[in-house]
Amino acid sequence: MHIRIGFFSKELPSNACNGVSVQVHRLANALCRRGHTVVCHSFSPKPESALYEHRHFDTSARNRVIRKFVPALHFRRARAEDFDCIHFHGDDFLCTGTSRRFRTFYGSALDEARHARSISRVLYQGFFYLMEWVSLLKKGTAIGISRATTRCLPLIDHIIPCGVPLDSYSPAGLKTPHPRILFIGDLDSRKRGRLLVKTFGRIVRAHYPSAELAIVGPQHVSGDGIVYLGQISEGKLIEEYRKAWIYCMISSYEGFGVPALEAMACGTALVAARNAGTEEFVVHTHNGMLCSPHTLGDALLQTLGSAETRSNLIAHGLRTVKQFDIDRCAREYEALYCASVNHIQ
């Protein structure tokens, strides 16, 4: 069955490479490869690798507060009759509910509020948690990316996890001759990059003077053994995953933790903080080392110090990630779309 699907996402990875935008792009491409038509409405330019059609919205509002509501106002004008299904990836709280409406929740604003670092951020996320409930109570199908999401939004109908394109994220090449840890994120948010920088300098370098910490993110970092990469292309990121001995995700909260899956797919051992996202698929000492902020240094040293440990983590990680191929995720969404279309007919 060919389905015409309208996607609505505030951002795409062409100018906002974040967890939601990347997943929207990957899912849209996977659905197109399966023979469906996807038209993605966004405020971002069309990515070069997009297989889907694209409709661009203009963000002309200058007031910062008003800009927060611009996506919802634009999405409210969506012509549902142009599509067999409409799929919102956020900001649909002003839209009309319909049986052909789908909404994916990529985590919850309540968890974001719990891990916010400022009162203003807590209040901001608290407001949008209320808007998530407005969306959830509308007619349509609600999808969460994890069991953790359903704890905050218990009326979610289905869980479909995020996915990784395993045709491009795969092991290849050799690891660096010296220990190398990779981190993606900023320093002072829930990503807790500064904690890793301090632990690396104080503990890891003391045991491994040649060790490197490669950082991909928006904030410049310098120091002994630190390699700041800034913002890099997806192809370069895959190379960095493949070279690293360890990918470290020390976030206090992740809606799912896709970079951990990407690292597994590229044959890299994982050290991660225990949080709602990583505990969805990481089993301690099986396919990753789970730790707390206080045990981060020990987890890194244990993993760096044993080639056997890294090999076992990599082998089990490669088996784990097969469950999260983006094509498998697309098939699950496809089944929901087909059921909705058949029900209407």
C-alpha positions in Angstrom: 0.0 0.0 0.0 1.4 3.4 -1.0 0.8 6.0 1.7 1.2 9.8 1.4 2.4 11.1 4.8 2.7 14.7 6.0 5.6 15.1 8.4 5.8 18.2 10.6 9.0 19.0 12.4 10.3 22.3 13.6 13.9 21.4 12.7 15.9 19.2 10.3 19.6 18.3 10.5 20.4 20.7 7.7 20.8 23.5 10.2 19.9 22.0 13.6 21.6 18.6 14.1 19.9 17.4 17.2 18.3 14.1 18.3 14.8 14.9 17.1 15.8 16.4 13.8 18.1 13.5 12.9 15.4 10.9 13.8 12.8 12.7 11.7 15.2 12.9 8.7 16.1 9.2 9.1 12.6 8.0 9.4 11.3 10.1 6.5 14.1 8.7 4.3 13.4 5.1 5.4 9.7 5.5 4.6 10.5 6.8 1.2 12.8 3.9 0.5 9.8 1.6 1.4 7.9 3.2 -1.4 5.8 5.9 0.4 5.6 9.6 -0.2 6.7 11.8 2.6 6.3 15.6 2.6 8.3 17.2 5.5 7.2 20.7 6.7 9.9 22.5 8.6 11.6 25.8 9.3 14.9 24.2 8.2 16.2 24.0 4.7 15.9 20.6 2.9 18.9 18.4 3.8 21.0 17.4 0.8 20.5 13.7 1.5 16.7 14.0 1.8 14.7 11.6 -0.3 11.4 13.2 0.8 9.6 16.3 -0.5 10.0 19.5 1.5 7.9 22.5 2.3 9.6 25.4 4.1 8.0 27.6 6.7 9.3 31.1 7.4 10.3 32.2 10.9 10.0 35.9 10.7 9.0 36.6 14.4 11.6 38.6 16.2 10.2 38.4 19.7 11.7 35.4 21.5 8.5 34.4 23.3 6.4 34.6 20.1 9.0 32.5 18.2 8.3 29.6 20.6 4.7 29.4 19.4 5.4 30.0 15.7 5.7 26.3 14.9 2.4 25.5 16.6 0.7 28.3 14.7 2.1 27.1 11.4 1.3 23.5 12.0 -2.2 24.4 13.0 -2.8 25.4 9.3 -1.8 21.9 8.1 -4.2 20.6 5.4 -4.8 17.1 6.7 -6.9 16.3 3.6 -3.7 16.5 1.4 -2.4 13.4 3.1 -3.4 9.9 4.1 -1.7 10.5 7.5 -0.2 13.5 9.2 2.6 12.9 11.6 3.7 15.6 14.1 7.2 15.5 15.8 6.3 18.1 18.3 4.5 21.5 18.6 1.0 20.2 17.6 -0.9 21.4 20.7 -2.9 23.9 18.6 -3.8 21.3 15.9 -7.2 19.6 15.5 -7.3 16.0 16.5 -8.2 13.4 13.9 -7.9 9.6 13.5 -5.3 10.2 10.8 -3.1 12.2 13.2 0.1 10.7 14.7 2.4 12.3 17.3 5.8 11.0 18.4 7.0 12.1 21.8 10.8 12.1 21.9 11.0 12.0 25.7 9.0 14.4 27.9 9.4 18.0 29.0 8.8 16.8 32.6 12.0 14.9 32.6 13.8 17.8 30.9 12.5 20.1 33.7 13.7 17.7 36.4 17.2 17.9 34.9 17.2 21.6 34.1 20.0 23.8 35.4 18.0 27.0 35.9 14.6 28.1 37.2 13.7 29.7 33.9 14.4 26.3 32.2 12.3 24.5 34.7 9.4 26.8 34.2 9.8 26.7 30.4 9.8 22.9 30.3 7.0 22.7 32.8 4.8 24.8 30.5 5.5 22.6 27.6 4.8 19.5 29.7 1.3 20.8 30.0 1.2 21.3 26.2 2.3 17.7 25.8 -0.8 16.7 27.7 -3.0 18.9 25.5 -1.6 17.0 22.5 -1.9 13.7 24.1 -5.6 14.2 24.8 -6.5 15.0 21.2 -7.9 12.4 18.9 -5.1 10.4 17.1 -2.3 8.0 17.8 0.5 8.8 20.3 3.8 7.2 20.1 6.7 7.3 22.6 10.3 6.4 22.0 10.8 4.5 25.3 9.1 3.1 28.4 10.6 6.0 30.3 8.5 8.4 28.1 5.3 6.6 29.1 6.0 7.1 32.8 5.6 10.9 32.3 2.9 10.5 29.6 0.9 7.3 30.5 -1.7 7.7 27.7 0.8 7.0 25.0 -0.6 4.3 22.7 2.6 2.7 21.3 6.3 2.5 21.9 8.6 2.7 18.8 12.2 3.3 19.6 14.6 5.5 17.7 16.7 4.0 15.0 20.1 4.0 13.3 20.9 3.5 9.6 23.0 0.4 9.9 24.0 0.5 6.3 26.2 3.6 7.1 26.9 3.1 10.8 29.1 0.0 10.9 32.6 -1.1 12.1 35.5 -0.4 9.8 39.2 0.4 10.1 41.5 0.3 13.0 41.3 1.9 16.4 43.9 4.6 17.3 47.1 3.1 18.7 46.6 5.1 22.0 43.5 5.2 24.2 40.9 7.6 22.8 37.5 8.5 24.3 34.8 10.2 22.3 32.1 12.6 23.7 29.3 14.4 22.0 27.5 17.3 23.6 28.0 20.5 25.5 29.6 21.1 28.8 27.2 22.4 31.3 23.7 21.1 30.4 22.4 17.6 31.3 25.0 16.2 28.9 27.6 16.9 31.7 30.6 17.3 29.5 32.5 19.2 32.0 32.3 16.3 34.4 34.0 14.0 31.8 36.6 16.6 31.1 37.6 16.8 34.8 37.5 13.1 35.2 39.7 12.6 32.1 42.3 15.1 33.3 42.4 14.0 36.9 42.0 10.2 36.6 42.4 8.9 33.0 45.5 10.9 32.1 47.2 9.9 35.3 47.0 6.2 34.3 47.3 6.7 30.5 49.4 9.8 29.7 48.9 9.3 26.0 45.1 9.1 26.2 43.0 11.5 24.2 39.5 12.9 24.8 37.8 13.9 21.5 34.9 16.3 21.9 32.2 17.0 19.4 30.1 20.0 20.5 29.4 23.7 20.4 31.7 24.8 23.2 35.5 25.0 22.6 37.5 23.0 25.1 41.2 22.8 25.5 43.6 20.9 27.8 46.2 18.1 27.9 45.0 15.3 25.7 41.8 17.0 24.6 41.0 17.1 20.9 38.2 19.6 20.2 36.4 18.8 17.0 33.6 21.3 17.1 30.6 20.5 14.9 31.4 17.9 12.3 29.6 16.2 9.4 27.9 12.8 9.8 30.6 11.1 7.7 33.3 12.5 10.0 31.3 11.5 13.1 31.2 7.9 11.9 34.9 8.0 11.5 35.4 9.3 15.0 33.1 6.5 16.4 35.2 3.9 14.6 38.5 5.3 15.8 37.6 5.6 19.5 38.2 3.0 22.1 35.2 4.2 24.2 32.2 6.4 23.5 31.2 8.1 26.8 27.7 9.3 27.4 27.5 10.8 30.9 24.1 12.7 30.6 21.9 12.9 33.6 18.9 12.4 31.3 18.4 11.1 27.7 15.0 10.4 26.1 16.6 7.4 24.5 20.3 7.9 23.8 20.8 7.3 20.1 24.5 8.2 20.1 25.1 5.2 22.3 23.5 3.0 19.6 25.5 4.7 16.9 28.7 3.9 18.8 27.7 0.3 19.2 26.9 0.1 15.5 30.4 1.4 14.7 32.1 -1.2 17.0 33.0 1.0 19.9 32.7 0.2 23.6 30.2 2.2 25.6 30.6 3.8 29.0 27.4 5.5 30.0 25.7 7.1 33.0 22.6 5.3 34.3 19.6 7.3 33.1 16.2 6.7 31.7 17.4 6.5 28.1 20.4 4.3 28.4 18.7 1.8 30.7 16.2 1.0 27.9 18.9 -1.0 26.0 22.2 -1.0 27.9 22.9 -4.0 30.2 25.7 -3.3 32.6 29.0 -5.2 31.7 27.1 -7.0 28.8 26.9 -4.4 26.0 28.1 -1.3 28.0 29.5 -0.1 31.3 26.9 1.8 33.3 28.2 4.2 36.0 27.3 7.1 38.2 29.2 10.4 38.3 31.2 9.1 41.2 32.2 5.9 39.5 32.9 7.3 36.0 36.6 7.3 36.4 36.7 3.6 37.5 34.4 2.6 34.6 36.7 4.3 32.1 39.8 2.8 33.6 38.3 -0.7 33.7 37.3 -0.5 30.1 40.5 1.1 28.8 42.6 -1.4 30.8 41.1 -4.6 29.3 41.1 -5.4 25.6 38.9 -8.5 26.5 36.3 -6.3 28.2 36.2 -3.9 25.2 35.9 -6.8 22.8 33.0 -8.4 24.7 31.2 -5.0 25.0 31.6 -4.4 21.3 30.4 -7.9 20.3 27.3 -7.7 22.4 26.7 -4.1 21.3 26.7 -5.1 17.7 24.1 -7.7 18.4 22.0 -5.2 20.4 21.9 -2.6 17.7 20.5 -4.9 15.1 17.1 -4.4 16.9 17.3 -0.7 16.2 17.8 -0.5 12.5 15.9 2.6 11.2 14.2 0.4 8.6 12.7 -1.7 11.3 11.4 1.4 13.0 9.9 2.6 9.7 8.1 -0.8 9.3 6.5 -0.3 12.7 5.3 3.2 11.8 4.1 1.9 8.4 1.9 -0.7 10.2 0.3 2.0 12.2 -0.3 4.2 9.2 -1.8 1.3 7.2 -4.1 0.4 10.1 -5.4 4.0 10.2 -5.9 4.2 6.5 -7.7 0.9 6.3 -9.9 1.8 9.2 -11.0 5.0 7.5 -11.7 3.2 4.2 
